[in-house]
């Protein structure tokens, strides 16, 4: 029971279903981009550092690699991790590791972490105002492949936007989506997909993939909200 548990999340657009493999064995299989409920899988391994690979689902980890030599870093006994398969700014696969460190005694506000797994450079994430600007950031200067922890947000529906603007305030939002928080959630908001169209009509290729760990000790769940252009 003390072996670390890893939740692997598919956030690598536009790859099809993939398996996470280690030395020819399937650790997490059939992870999908198109369907959030099957975008996540979990596995337990003894503590240690693992170089894993990604392969197309159905090859039972005996086929050609989509990506290889991806390190989990040191996995520690008793810990849980989110391993997000995302994209570098150049479109290559990368594994973004985050330790589950949410408090279990949250009552009112939601605890939110951010993971930048999209094919996009540095971003700021915050609440968009009525003018389409982001006056204050929940997550500031989130670099590609980075995890930022954590902010607390009161129960509400937030129009949560992304900006690539690094100039002077106010910061116009490039894309945004409604994110509803009921209170007490412990979630990662994962920026996922292809940000190539962010400057000119964002498509469904860019989204927030929300990983909810709230129903402890049940398996984590995933939902998607599409990032769209800000009017």
C-alpha positions, -999 to +999 in steps of 0.1 A: +000+000+000+030+023+004+041+020-032+036+054-050+006+058-072+009+076-105-021+090-124-011+094-161-030+121-180-032+124-218-028+162-226-007+158-258-026+171-288-030+156-314-017+122-305-042+093-306-047+068-278-014+060-261+000+036-235+026+045-209+052+018-211+082+006-190+105-021-202+078-036-225+051-036-198+019-015-200+017+008-170-014+028-181-032+019-213-056+034-237-052+070-227-072+093-251-072+129-261-107+131-274-126+117-244-118+131-210-131+102-190-106+079-206-078+105-207-065+093-173-052+060-159-032+050-129-005+026-118+016+017-088+053+009-088+079+005-062+097+037-052+123+047-077+130+067-109+115+053-141+123+061-177+090+054-195+080+056-231+047+063-250+034+039-276+003+038-297-025+019-278-030-017-290+007-025-294+010-038-259+042-018-255+059-039-281+056-015-310+072+018-321+076+046-296+057+078-299+082+092-273+109+075-253+134+082-224+108+102-204+118+103-168+093+102-139+119+116-115+121+101-080+088+085-069+086+082-031+067+057-010+032+067+001+029+096-024+005+102-053+015+119-085+000+135-116+021+126-147+008+148-175+018+139-210+020+173-226+037+191-255+068+213-256+067+245-275+082+226-304+054+200-303+074+171-288+060+150-260+071+157-224+061+143-190+052+169-164+053+155-128+033+169-099+031+156-064-004+155-049-001+178-019-037+190-014-050+193+021-078+168+030-096+192+054-107+219+030-143+230+036-153+262+018-128+273-009-114+252-037-077+245-039-064+249-074-030+240-089-020+248-125-001+227-151+011+241-184+010+212-208-001+230-240+020+237-271+025+273-261+051+295-245+048+313-211+013+322-200-005+340-172-039+326-160-065+347-142-101+359-140-113+379-170-132+411-163-160+427-184-136+444-207-119+411-217-088+419-196-071+400-168-065+426-140-049+401-116-033+367-120-041+335-102-010+320-118+018+343-130+044+335-156+036+298-160+063+284-183+057+255-206+061+223-186+057+240-153+034+233-123+023+261-100+007+256-066-017+267-053-045+293-051-078+291-032-110+303-048-144+307-033-173+288-047-184+306-080-182+303-118-150+319-129-143+332-165-108+319-163-085+332-191-051+328-205-028+356-218+005+355-235+009+393-230+040+402-210+037+440-214+021+465-192-013+460-175-041+456-184-035+422-199-059+412-227-071+376-225-063+356-255-087+328-246-110+319-217-136+294-204-161+292-176-149+271-147-174+263-121-163+256-085-188+244-060-165+246-030-140+221-014-125+209-047-089+199-049-081+202-086-054+207-112-063+230-141-042+217-170-037+239-200-037+214-228-037+212-266-023+233-294-019+270-288-009+278-324-043+294-330-044+315-299-039+348-317-066+343-342-098+325-332-090+297-307-103+263-316-113+233-296-077+221-299-069+243-268-087+235-235-085+233-197-084+196-187-095+196-151-083+168-128-104+165-097-089+147-067-117+157-043-136+124-037-109+108-016-100+079-018-119+074-051-100+075-084-094+110-098-118+122-125-112+145-155-135+170-173-128+193-202-137+229-208-128+244-242-108+276-244-124+301-268-116+335-280-127+364-258-153+387-273 
